C-alpha cells in the first residue's frame, strides 16, 4: 500500500511540474507575440466574450459594446486574462510546492517565484515588436498569482482537514465496533 502511495505521489509531482512548466511556457509564449498579434488575440477573446454574453443577455452593455465602450471592454478582458493566467500559475505553484514538501520554512521560494515571473514576463515583452513593459500588468499578474496560491492553499487545508476528520471518524467507528464485539462476545 505504501509503495502504491509513493508511486502516486511521484506521478502527482511529475504531472504538477509538467503543468507548471507548460503554464510558464504559455505565459512567455504570449509575451513573445508582437503587439499586433497580441491585440488580435485579445480582440478575438473580447469578441468571444461578447458573443457568449449576447446569448445570455442580448441587450446588456457588454453584448452591445461598440466604439469607446468596446475599447473599455477590451481592456477589461485583457486585465482579467492577465489575472487568470497568473492565478492558474499560482495554483500550480502551490500544489507543486506542497507535493514536494510541507515545510513552511521554504515557503518564500514559491511566493518569490510568483513575484519574479511577472516582472520577467513584462521585461521579456520589451523584446517583442510593438510591445512594452507596464508596471500595472506586473501588479495584476502578481495579485493573480498570489490569489491563486492562496486559494489553492485554502483548498489543500480543507482537503487535509476533511481527510483527517474522516480518518478519525473511521478510527472511532472501528474502535466502537471492536468494543461492541468484545462486549457481545463476538456476535456483532
SULCOR-V591962 format. One record per pair of residues at least 12 apart in sequence whose ideal C-beta (glycine too) atoms are under 8 Angstrom apart, sorted by the first residue. I is the first residue (numbers start at 0). J is the second residue. Records with the same first field share a line. If there is no record, write none. Layout:
BEGIN
I = J / J
END
This chain:
BEGIN
8 = 98
11 = 98
12 = 95 / 98 / 99
15 = 91 / 94 / 95 / 98
16 = 95
18 = 91 / 95
19 = 88 / 91 / 92 / 95
22 = 84 / 87 / 88 / 91
23 = 88 / 116
25 = 84
26 = 84 / 85 / 88 / 116 / 120
27 = 120 / 123
29 = 84
30 = 120 / 121 / 123 / 124 / 127 / 130
31 = 123 / 127
32 = 127 / 130
33 = 127 / 128 / 129 / 130
34 = 127 / 128 / 129 / 130
35 = 128 / 129
37 = 127 / 129 / 130
41 = 73 / 76 / 77 / 80
42 = 73
44 = 76 / 80
45 = 69 / 72 / 73 / 76
48 = 61 / 72 / 76
49 = 61 / 62 / 64 / 72
78 = 139
81 = 136 / 139 / 140 / 143
82 = 139 / 140 / 142 / 143
83 = 143
84 = 140 / 143
85 = 113 / 116 / 117 / 139 / 140 / 141 / 142 / 143 / 144 / 147
86 = 143 / 144 / 146 / 147 / 150
87 = 147
88 = 113 / 116 / 143 / 144 / 147
89 = 113 / 143 / 144 / 145 / 146 / 147 / 148 / 149 / 150 / 151
90 = 147 / 148 / 150 / 151
91 = 151
92 = 109 / 112 / 113 / 144 / 147 / 148 / 151
93 = 109 / 147 / 148 / 151 / 152 / 155
94 = 151 / 155
95 = 109
96 = 108 / 109
97 = 152 / 155
109 = 148
110 = 145 / 148
113 = 141 / 144 / 145 / 148
114 = 141 / 144
116 = 140 / 144
117 = 136 / 137 / 140 / 141 / 144
118 = 137
120 = 140
121 = 133 / 134 / 136 / 137 / 140
END
